[in-house]
Amino acid sequence: MLGEGRGRSLVRRVTPGQSADTKELVALLDAVKVPRPGGKGRHRKRLAHLTADKAYGSKANRRSLRARGIPHTIPERSDVQASRARKGSRGGRPPTFNAVRYRDRNQIERAFNRLKQFRAVATRYDKLKSRYEATIGIASIIIWLRAKPDRKKP
């Protein structure tokens, strides 16, 4: 799931339980459509910023984010750091990391917890993927409708 800054979901994909979620990042980025303020104009396809955990820090994911021009804050795994250190000057520079911005990553965890407040989402009674996706979609709509309106910046 990709969520906006206040922890509400923008795009969701259901994957098999044994599948790695990190492989879905590119597909999620392709599905993003952020509406313009006031509802006028075409939807924005590019995120202003992406904050993710260490699992999403693969070279392929970082390369795809750079190609799309999406700035990102993803910590580097310790084995990748060790590998770069072993290579010395051939290892390249470490990716930039903003620790202050990374603190906001908890918003996506909160979004998952809000979804799990719905019993049908948390227990997954639906056997078919299409029905479960519909259940998650309805829960997400309810979350968006219950949310307080965004405050305008002064």
Secondary structure, 3 states (H helix, E strand, C coil): CEECCCCCEEECCCCCCCCCHHHHHHHHHHHCCECCHHHCCCCECCCCCEECCHHHCCHHHHHHHHHHCCCEECCCCHHHHHHHHHHHHHHCCCCCCCHHHHHHHHHHHHHHHHHHCCHHHHHCCCCCHHHHHHHHHHHHHHHHHHCCCCCCCC
